[in-house]
């Protein structure tokens, strides 16, 4: 290969002088030379040879394709040799070949593409699917089949569809194998999956012993999802050895890239032994859309093979279309003025030396123009629509997903780059918007190895005899959770939950508990989880809280105990005193309630005063009535009746407000007088944040980072406490004697701490919500199975029994007590007061409008007669009217109307009568006012 690279470099450096010979031919020559290089006896090659021969005949028999120009094809057998492929490519270059179809091998394509770049001869390959054959590096290489990148994407999506996380890759150790598996690893990583082990095989037909050595190592691994990416020439040997080793039984999942479907299509039928070796294997086949062209070609296949047992595979279809693609491009090349001419390098002294005849190699001067026509071609072929995307891949890449069953195989679905996995042909989805939702990703049922239809778990514990290294915190306090008494003596609540969950798993888990910590201080749970990512531990169990930064390092199981941060502070009993009855309400609440009593009483008096005798009388009596009526509603003992509609509405609303206030007061006072009250100046985490007092926390707890990072509490205020005794002493001493004002810790610890220490209590509310779980490496399947087991423990009651065994303690005598009941504030009742206030304002407004209307109706003449035209006089008259009883106003108005009616009988005397009547009513009105004022003075 180095010799060929040097050859290409020499050709490039020669400069291609203008003095070189050029061959002038007519725009439409009699024939055009093209070449083809592949292994005639390979699975791909023997079908491709038939297809290429057929395409050449079909093209040359139709003069409309090249308009009389003959397409001369020279096919060379590389005989599985990369070196022969390179030599044949150089020989083609000597014969003025305008394009080469091939090579078959991706490894050979890498080398020949360098030569094609220099000599500007397009290289069209229907079988070199290596994704690293980039058009940027190799501009004259054109892939006319599907890129392996799409195949690896399809396999990654199938693996993700079945929710497996780790796979083992078995591949040939050459460019094609390595690059394909690298693409698979990238696509798996995008779906949070990975290749856990890569098993490389020699590309030169490895022996059964070599394959056995590799598969034995694979069998010792944890994953049971295997992807085989090898050539079809010896790929079946891998499955034969796997069958011999018992690796095609229940629990295994085998995926093969499209080499297996190619063999099935080309060499079928197989012997029963061969079919037994591949039972349950899932493979892919390049999808070609059904069409009339394809059906006609398939119907001719038997005649084209001449009776030889050669099945038609997908590569044969792509080879047939490749020749037609090249023919259309050459025709467009001539139509657009292209001219076939070559520029050789006979003047270059470096190329004339030796016997390689390198000076005969010529540069195709129309190579770029022909390449452009190839990439611009848009045609209908036996594979469907043939057209290139901007990145020079074929449009609409798709695969069939095949499951090998019995003596044949069954199609279980499709994969396309447009919509992923589906059970309908891809072309039915191309016109619809892409839908990659999990619900739309579907495949038919699969018969897996071992003749089972149940989805395999996909992993087992390796048979290497290695035990899982599980880290446990070596605690010095609260050993009820985890207690390390020796290397093999680890007990506690967390350990019992872990072993109980393991016993529910359908498989054995070999493990070894390894203490983490020095035994003098409580270790950091975050550091313990970090050691999982460092590979020190395979898992971590114990009192490990599930918090955000830890979930970024490991996967956690379902929480087996709920917890959260709480505040603990010293408390004292608070006994009832003589003024305990005032404690249910705050001062503001008392004040607003009293004001509303007076306001409502006044409003009801205003509404009832003109029509209700109980709300009339001397001023002193009316003030007493307002006060009595207002405060008697507290006990629903008011004896005054309301007769106005507005007054009744206000009273109903106010009684509802009083009912709510009264009930709340009674309940709060009952709690104060009957339930033992505890008092602490610390009301919760808010008190600690706003103060500067020192705060205690348990050594090793995540509470320290939470207080600093989330609550922005200065680190200098935080005091680490290493044991319950040290915590109790610090709380008793208080902040003024070197202790702490309060302690922040997980509720699970605090409940155990308070079970024997009645002088402390939880104050405020729990201000975080989390739980404890077991930590495993990212994407570990054991984490999922352990979560399921923990849920089963919770459902059957075993989790509660383990909790009672280790953590149930006699309740402290203060456990029935409550922290000091907060006084009921005004904000708890402001809605009621707003509703009542709006009702009062509305009633007064309606009442005022009513009074104005009545005043205008009944007393216009009195105002005119009295001459009181000023606003103040009219206002005083209005107030006198409002104070007058409504019955008197109505009776006087009625008498006046009757007198007016009688006076209308004599027209001549109407004005004098009206004048006398007006004088009389003015005197009555003045008299009524004097009576009212004298009554008010009594």
Secondary structure, DSSP 4 states (H G I P E B T S, - for coil): -HHHHHHHHHHHHT---TTS-B----SS-SEEEEEEEE-TTSHHHHHHHHHHHHHHHHHHT-HHHHTT-EEEEEEEE-TT-HHHHHHHHHHHHHTT-SEEEE-S-HHHHHHHHHHHHHHT-EEEESS---TT--TTT-TTEEE-S--HHHHHHHHHHHHHHTT--EEEEEEESSHHHHHHHHHHHHHHHTTT-EEEEEEEE-TTT--HHHHHHHHHHHHTSSB-EEEEE--TTTHHHHHHHHHHTTTTSTT-EEEE-THHHHHHHHHPSPPHHHHHHTTT-EEEEE-----HHHHHHHHHHHHHTTT------HHHHHHHHHHHHHHHHHHHHHHTT----EEE-TT-HHHHSSSS-GGG-EEETTHHHHHHHHHH--EEETTEEE-B-TTS-BSS-EEEEEEEETTEEEEEEEEETTTEEESS-GGGTTTSPP---GGG-------BTTTB-SPP--B---TT-PPEEEEEE--SS-TTT-EEEETTEEESHHHHHHHHHHHTSSS---EEEEEES-SSSPPPHHHHHHHHHTTS-SEEESS-B--HHHHTTSEE---SEEE-EEEEEE-EEE---TTGGGTTB-HHHHHHHHHHHHHHHHHHHHHHTTT-GGG-S-HHHHHHHHHHHHHHGGGT-------SHHHHHHHHHHHHHHHHHHHHHHHHHHHHHHS-EEE-S--SHHHHHHS---EEEETT-THHHHHHHTS---GGGEEEE-SHHHHHHHHHH-GGGTS-SEEEEEHHHHHHHHTT-TTEEEES-----EEE--EE-TT-HHHHHHHHHHHHHHHHTHHHHHHHHHH--PPPTTTT-EEPPPPBPGGGTHHHHHHHHHHHHHHHHHHHHHHHHHHHHH-HHHHHHHT--SHHHHHHHHHHHHHS-HHHHHHHHHHHHHHHHHHTT-GGGHHHHHHHHHHHHHHHHHHHHHHHHHHHH-
